[in-house]
Amino acid sequence: MLQMLELRTVGAPLAGPLGEFFERLRAAGDERQFHPHPLDRAEADRRTRYDGRDLYYVLMDEARVIGYGMLRGWDEGYDIPSLGIAVHPDERGKGLSRLIMLFLHAAAKRRGAGTVRLTVNADNATALRLYREIGYTLRDMGGGRLEGIIRL
Ligand SMILES: CC(C)(COP(=O)(O)OP(=O)(O)OC[C@H]1O[C@@H](n2cnc3c(N)ncnc32)[C@H](O)[C@@H]1OP(=O)(O)O)[C@@H](O)C(=O)NCCC(=O)NCCS
């Protein structure tokens, strides 16, 4: 099967595929674990028209969005960006999350960041294992949330 993997900055032509991806995450019940913004087509449209300092990327297989990663916080004036990541439910367990995370770390470093942070639900075992393996230090924030920090 032909496979064309590509990491791309979220932009105008991707509104449809990104909307489909968000709806698929919602249908899989991922909204509780991943809620940086609403997961619907209107939000996909907003993301593709976004023009600020924060960074949004998609991993594409041909015309399909199979992964999504972001670094946010610069727009709000923070020096340490917050990382967010989601992989298409049919594409999990293939190591794609690592690829996206290392890419995001490189993008953050190029922007001058020395550290990246993230927050995660304490019951998101898959994400916790991934973040620990990559080298994040996790601390309990209370309320069922953990904060992860990594020095780049
Ligand atoms: C967390 C997430 C990004 C991991 O993505 P991924 O690309 O599946 O990551 P990996 O390929 O490293 O697999 C992680 C683990 O998933 C499990 N897994 C394996 N096959 C799987 C499958 N078909 N479906 C789901 N999970 C699977 C394995 O335990 C694997 O760990 P291991 O390979 O180290 O033993 C992904 O599960 C996801 O998008 N979850 C919903 C959104 C979310 O929780 N984001 C993080 C919020 S803080």
Ligand as a Chemical Component Dictionary entry (heavy atoms), coordinates in Angstrom:
data_LIG
# 
_chem_comp.id                   LIG 
_chem_comp.type                 NON-POLYMER 
_chem_comp.pdbx_formal_charge   0 
_chem_comp.three_letter_code    LIG 
# 
loop_
_chem_comp_atom.comp_id 
_chem_comp_atom.atom_id 
_chem_comp_atom.alt_atom_id 
_chem_comp_atom.type_symbol 
_chem_comp_atom.charge 
_chem_comp_atom.model_Cartn_x 
_chem_comp_atom.model_Cartn_y 
_chem_comp_atom.model_Cartn_z 
_chem_comp_atom.pdbx_ordinal 
LIG C1  C1  C 0 -1.167 9.188  23.763 1  
LIG C2  C2  C 0 -1.067 8.957  22.253 2  
LIG C3  C3  C 0 -0.679 10.290 21.592 3  
LIG C4  C4  C 0 0.003  7.900  21.984 4  
LIG O1  O1  O 0 0.141  7.784  20.567 5  
LIG P1  P1  P 0 0.726  6.465  19.826 6  
LIG O2  O2  O 0 1.217  6.931  18.514 7  
LIG O3  O3  O 0 -0.259 5.381  19.884 8  
LIG O4  O4  O 0 1.973  6.112  20.747 9  
LIG P2  P2  P 0 2.830  4.763  20.651 10 
LIG O5  O5  O 0 2.843  4.211  19.278 11 
LIG O6  O6  O 0 4.106  5.071  21.346 12 
LIG O7  O7  O 0 1.988  3.736  21.512 13 
LIG C5  C5  C 0 1.760  3.990  22.856 14 
LIG C6  C6  C 0 1.172  2.769  23.504 15 
LIG O8  O8  O 0 -0.143 2.519  23.000 16 
LIG C7  C7  C 0 -0.441 1.127  23.149 17 
LIG N1  N1  N 0 -0.984 0.593  21.883 18 
LIG C8  C8  C 0 -0.457 -0.322 21.081 19 
LIG N2  N2  N 0 -1.239 -0.556 20.038 20 
LIG C9  C9  C 0 -2.300 0.236  20.190 21 
LIG C10 C10 C 0 -3.478 0.436  19.422 22 
LIG N3  N3  N 0 -3.698 -0.228 18.295 23 
LIG N4  N4  N 0 -4.365 1.353  19.857 24 
LIG C11 C11 C 0 -4.162 2.022  21.002 25 
LIG N5  N5  N 0 -3.058 1.857  21.770 26 
LIG C12 C12 C 0 -2.140 0.976  21.352 27 
LIG C13 C13 C 0 0.824  0.449  23.512 28 
LIG O9  O9  O 0 0.746  0.171  24.883 29 
LIG C14 C14 C 0 1.908  1.496  23.235 30 
LIG O10 O10 O 0 2.970  1.416  24.131 31 
LIG P3  P3  P 0 4.304  0.609  23.757 32 
LIG O11 O11 O 0 4.339  0.431  22.269 33 
LIG O12 O12 O 0 5.355  1.540  24.248 34 
LIG O13 O13 O 0 4.155  -0.640 24.519 35 
LIG C15 C15 C 0 -2.398 8.426  21.668 36 
LIG O14 O14 O 0 -2.779 7.305  22.413 37 
LIG C16 C16 C 0 -3.529 9.425  21.638 38 
LIG O15 O15 O 0 -3.638 10.223 20.689 39 
LIG N6  N6  N 0 -4.409 9.422  22.679 40 
LIG C17 C17 C 0 -5.564 10.309 22.725 41 
LIG C18 C18 C 0 -5.150 11.743 22.943 42 
LIG C19 C19 C 0 -4.279 11.908 24.182 43 
LIG O16 O16 O 0 -4.494 11.270 25.198 44 
LIG N7  N7  N 0 -3.278 12.783 24.060 45 
LIG C20 C20 C 0 -2.407 13.108 25.152 46 
LIG C21 C21 C 0 -3.097 14.079 26.036 47 
LIG S1  S1  S 0 -2.034 14.659 27.342 48 
# 
loop_
_chem_comp_bond.comp_id 
_chem_comp_bond.atom_id_1 
_chem_comp_bond.atom_id_2 
_chem_comp_bond.value_order 
_chem_comp_bond.pdbx_ordinal 
LIG C1  C2  SING 1  
LIG C2  C3  SING 2  
LIG C2  C4  SING 3  
LIG C2  C15 SING 4  
LIG C4  O1  SING 5  
LIG O1  P1  SING 6  
LIG P1  O2  DOUB 7  
LIG P1  O3  SING 8  
LIG P1  O4  SING 9  
LIG O4  P2  SING 10 
LIG P2  O5  DOUB 11 
LIG P2  O6  SING 12 
LIG P2  O7  SING 13 
LIG O7  C5  SING 14 
LIG C5  C6  SING 15 
LIG C6  O8  SING 16 
LIG C6  C14 SING 17 
LIG O8  C7  SING 18 
LIG C7  N1  SING 19 
LIG C7  C13 SING 20 
LIG N1  C8  SING 21 
LIG N1  C12 SING 22 
LIG C8  N2  DOUB 23 
LIG N2  C9  SING 24 
LIG C9  C10 SING 25 
LIG C9  C12 DOUB 26 
LIG C10 N3  SING 27 
LIG C10 N4  DOUB 28 
LIG N4  C11 SING 29 
LIG C11 N5  DOUB 30 
LIG N5  C12 SING 31 
LIG C13 O9  SING 32 
LIG C13 C14 SING 33 
LIG C14 O10 SING 34 
LIG O10 P3  SING 35 
LIG P3  O11 DOUB 36 
LIG P3  O12 SING 37 
LIG P3  O13 SING 38 
LIG C15 O14 SING 39 
LIG C15 C16 SING 40 
LIG C16 O15 DOUB 41 
LIG C16 N6  SING 42 
LIG N6  C17 SING 43 
LIG C17 C18 SING 44 
LIG C18 C19 SING 45 
LIG C19 O16 DOUB 46 
LIG C19 N7  SING 47 
LIG N7  C20 SING 48 
LIG C20 C21 SING 49 
LIG C21 S1  SING 50 
# 
